[in-house]
């Protein structure tokens, strides 16, 4: 039931739920005829409309995609940057890697990140080929140990690369491989006159330091190479 007091005479008025509408309504006080307003039938009273059914629980939010680790982010950024640099090169210039490593499985692991970028790898087998093609600017990357020799010559490949004219040397990214090196150590690389040093045990994880070093080297040297090319020096 619903009830209210008359604001004029304080007479208590009671209306049975069966007769009371759900919406607000008004009746006249039987004692003083003052209009008394009622809020409507109370929720849950007999005869009241049933309460709405409880809504279904919200569906669980989809799991967020896996986030990249800082190492993955660095590797992917370097990879994307180097791909852009390759795309900017002349289409007719095939990018080549000269490999001088006796361990072919090690050579394959080190070359794999480059072949995925479109480089072609060649092993140093033909006498005198290495030194001659280096001077001709055929190879963009050289991967060798410090003791690898140039076939047909009494010198190491490292000596051959470091004796090139400055313009020719700048075109070559030299990777030296050896047990004494700490992969990616800039101080060791500088002392060895290389662009990157790699310890063989890190061959499977060489992609990130390799691409990062290549990208940084391009950032440093590319303006100079472009300027020389525009000036007709190279």
C-alpha positions as CSV (number, residue, x, y, z in Angstrom):
1,X,0.0,0.0,0.0
2,X,0.9,3.6,-0.4
3,X,0.2,6.4,2.1
4,X,0.7,10.1,2.5
5,X,-0.4,12.8,5.0
6,X,-2.6,15.7,3.9
7,X,-0.6,18.9,3.9
8,X,-3.6,20.9,5.1
9,X,-5.1,18.8,7.9
10,X,-2.5,16.1,8.4
11,X,-5.1,13.5,7.8
12,X,-3.4,10.2,7.0
13,X,-4.5,8.8,3.6
14,X,-3.8,5.2,2.6
15,X,-4.4,3.8,-0.9
16,X,-4.3,0.0,-1.5
17,X,-1.6,-1.2,-3.9
18,X,-4.2,-2.9,-6.1
19,X,-5.8,0.5,-6.7
20,X,-2.7,2.6,-6.9
21,X,-1.1,3.2,-10.3
22,X,2.6,2.8,-10.9
23,X,3.0,6.5,-12.0
24,X,2.5,9.4,-9.6
25,X,-1.1,10.3,-8.9
26,X,-3.3,12.6,-6.7
27,X,-6.5,12.2,-4.6
28,X,-8.6,14.5,-2.6
29,X,-8.4,14.4,1.2
30,X,-11.8,13.1,2.4
31,X,-11.6,15.4,5.4
32,X,-10.8,18.8,3.9
33,X,-10.8,18.1,0.1
34,X,-7.2,19.2,-0.3
35,X,-5.3,17.6,-3.2
36,X,-2.8,15.1,-1.9
37,X,-0.1,13.8,-4.3
38,X,1.3,10.2,-4.1
39,X,4.5,9.0,-5.7
40,X,3.0,5.9,-7.2
41,X,3.0,2.3,-6.2
42,X,6.2,1.3,-4.4
43,X,8.7,-1.1,-6.1
44,X,8.4,-4.6,-4.8
45,X,4.9,-4.1,-3.4
46,X,2.2,-6.7,-4.3
47,X,0.9,-6.1,-7.8
48,X,3.9,-4.0,-8.7
49,X,5.6,-4.6,-12.0
50,X,8.4,-7.2,-11.8
51,X,11.9,-5.8,-11.4
52,X,14.0,-6.0,-14.6
53,X,16.2,-9.0,-15.0
54,X,19.8,-8.6,-14.1
55,X,21.9,-7.8,-17.1
56,X,24.5,-10.3,-18.2
57,X,28.1,-9.7,-16.9
58,X,30.2,-7.8,-19.5
59,X,32.4,-9.9,-21.7
60,X,36.0,-10.0,-20.6
61,X,38.2,-7.5,-22.4
62,X,40.5,-9.1,-25.0
63,X,44.0,-9.7,-23.9
64,X,46.4,-7.1,-25.0
65,X,48.9,-8.1,-27.8
66,X,52.3,-9.2,-26.6
67,X,54.6,-6.3,-26.1
68,X,58.1,-6.2,-27.6
69,X,61.1,-6.3,-25.4
70,X,63.6,-3.5,-25.7
71,X,65.9,-5.9,-27.5
72,X,63.2,-6.8,-30.1
73,X,62.3,-3.1,-30.5
74,X,65.9,-2.2,-31.2
75,X,66.4,-5.0,-33.6
76,X,63.2,-4.3,-35.5
77,X,63.9,-0.6,-35.7
78,X,67.4,-1.2,-37.0
79,X,66.1,-3.8,-39.5
80,X,63.4,-1.4,-40.8
81,X,66.0,1.4,-41.1
82,X,68.5,-0.7,-43.0
83,X,65.7,-1.9,-45.4
84,X,64.9,1.7,-46.2
85,X,68.5,2.4,-46.9
86,X,68.8,-0.5,-49.2
87,X,65.6,0.6,-51.1
88,X,67.2,4.0,-51.6
89,X,70.2,2.5,-53.4
90,X,70.4,2.2,-57.1
91,X,68.3,-0.8,-58.3
92,X,71.2,-2.1,-60.4
93,X,73.6,-2.3,-57.6
94,X,73.6,-5.8,-56.2
95,X,74.7,-5.8,-52.6
96,X,77.4,-8.4,-51.9
97,X,79.1,-9.9,-48.8
98,X,82.6,-11.4,-49.0
99,X,83.0,-14.2,-46.4
100,X,86.4,-15.5,-45.3
101,X,85.6,-18.0,-42.6
102,X,86.7,-21.6,-42.5
103,X,83.8,-22.7,-40.4
104,X,80.9,-22.8,-42.9
105,X,78.2,-23.2,-40.3
106,X,79.5,-20.1,-38.5
107,X,79.6,-18.2,-41.8
108,X,76.0,-19.2,-42.5
109,X,74.8,-17.9,-39.2
110,X,76.6,-14.6,-39.6
111,X,75.4,-14.1,-43.2
112,X,71.8,-15.1,-42.6
113,X,70.6,-11.6,-41.3
114,X,72.1,-10.0,-44.4
115,X,70.7,-12.5,-47.0
116,X,67.3,-11.8,-45.5
117,X,67.9,-8.1,-46.5
118,X,68.8,-9.0,-50.1
119,X,72.6,-9.4,-49.9
120,X,74.4,-12.0,-51.8
121,X,77.2,-13.9,-50.1
122,X,80.4,-15.1,-51.8
123,X,83.0,-17.2,-50.1
124,X,86.7,-16.2,-50.6
125,X,87.8,-19.2,-52.8
126,X,89.2,-17.8,-56.0
127,X,92.9,-16.7,-56.0
128,X,93.4,-13.0,-56.0
129,X,89.6,-12.4,-56.3
130,X,89.2,-10.9,-52.9
131,X,91.7,-8.1,-53.1
132,X,90.8,-7.2,-56.7
133,X,87.1,-7.1,-56.1
134,X,87.5,-5.1,-52.9
135,X,89.4,-2.4,-54.8
136,X,86.7,-2.4,-57.5
137,X,84.0,-1.7,-54.9
138,X,82.1,-5.0,-55.6
139,X,81.6,-5.9,-51.9
140,X,79.7,-3.9,-49.4
141,X,80.4,-6.1,-46.4
142,X,83.4,-8.3,-45.5
143,X,83.2,-10.9,-42.8
144,X,86.5,-12.5,-41.8
145,X,88.9,-13.4,-39.0
146,X,91.9,-11.4,-38.3
147,X,94.1,-14.1,-39.8
148,X,92.2,-14.9,-43.0
149,X,94.5,-14.6,-45.9
150,X,93.8,-13.4,-49.4
151,X,94.3,-16.3,-51.8
152,X,97.3,-15.8,-53.9
153,X,98.8,-13.0,-51.8
154,X,101.1,-12.9,-48.7
155,X,98.7,-10.8,-46.7
156,X,95.6,-11.1,-44.5
157,X,92.2,-9.9,-45.7
158,X,92.2,-7.4,-42.8
159,X,95.5,-5.9,-44.1
160,X,94.1,-5.7,-47.6
161,X,91.0,-3.9,-46.4
162,X,92.8,-1.5,-44.2
163,X,95.3,-0.6,-47.0
164,X,92.5,0.5,-49.4
165,X,92.2,4.1,-50.3
166,X,89.9,6.0,-47.8
167,X,87.0,6.3,-50.2
168,X,87.1,2.6,-51.0
169,X,87.5,1.7,-47.3
170,X,84.4,3.7,-46.4
171,X,82.3,1.7,-48.7
172,X,83.0,-1.5,-46.9
173,X,81.5,-2.6,-43.6
174,X,84.1,-4.9,-42.0
175,X,83.1,-7.6,-39.5
176,X,86.0,-9.3,-37.7
177,X,85.2,-12.6,-36.0
178,X,87.3,-14.0,-33.2
179,X,87.3,-15.7,-29.7
180,X,89.1,-12.7,-28.2
181,X,86.3,-10.2,-29.1
182,X,83.3,-9.1,-27.2
183,X,80.4,-8.8,-29.7
184,X,79.6,-5.2,-30.4
185,X,82.4,-3.7,-28.3
186,X,83.2,-0.4,-30.0
187,X,86.6,0.0,-28.4
188,X,87.8,-3.4,-29.6
189,X,86.4,-2.7,-33.1
190,X,88.2,0.6,-33.2
191,X,91.5,-1.0,-32.2
192,X,91.0,-3.7,-34.8
193,X,90.1,-1.1,-37.5
194,X,86.8,-2.9,-38.0
195,X,83.2,-1.7,-38.0
196,X,82.0,-4.6,-35.8
197,X,83.6,-7.4,-33.8
198,X,81.8,-10.7,-33.2
199,X,82.6,-13.6,-30.9
200,X,81.7,-16.9,-32.6
201,X,79.5,-17.9,-29.6
202,X,77.2,-15.0,-30.3
203,X,76.6,-15.9,-34.0
204,X,73.0,-16.9,-33.4
205,X,72.2,-13.5,-31.9
206,X,74.3,-11.3,-34.1
207,X,71.4,-9.7,-36.0
208,X,70.6,-6.9,-33.6
209,X,74.2,-5.6,-33.1
210,X,75.0,-6.1,-36.8
211,X,72.1,-4.0,-38.0
212,X,72.5,-1.4,-35.3
213,X,76.2,-1.0,-36.2
214,X,75.4,-0.8,-40.0
215,X,72.7,1.8,-39.5
216,X,75.0,3.9,-37.3
217,X,77.8,3.7,-39.8
218,X,75.5,4.8,-42.6
219,X,74.3,7.7,-40.5
220,X,77.9,8.8,-40.1
221,X,79.3,8.2,-43.6
222,X,76.3,8.7,-46.0
223,X,76.4,12.5,-46.1
224,X,80.1,12.4,-47.0
225,X,79.6,9.7,-49.6
226,X,76.7,11.6,-51.1
227,X,78.7,14.8,-51.2
228,X,81.6,13.1,-53.0
229,X,79.3,11.5,-55.5
230,X,77.6,14.9,-56.3
231,X,81.1,16.4,-56.7
232,X,82.1,13.6,-59.1
233,X,84.9,12.5,-56.8
234,X,83.6,8.9,-56.5
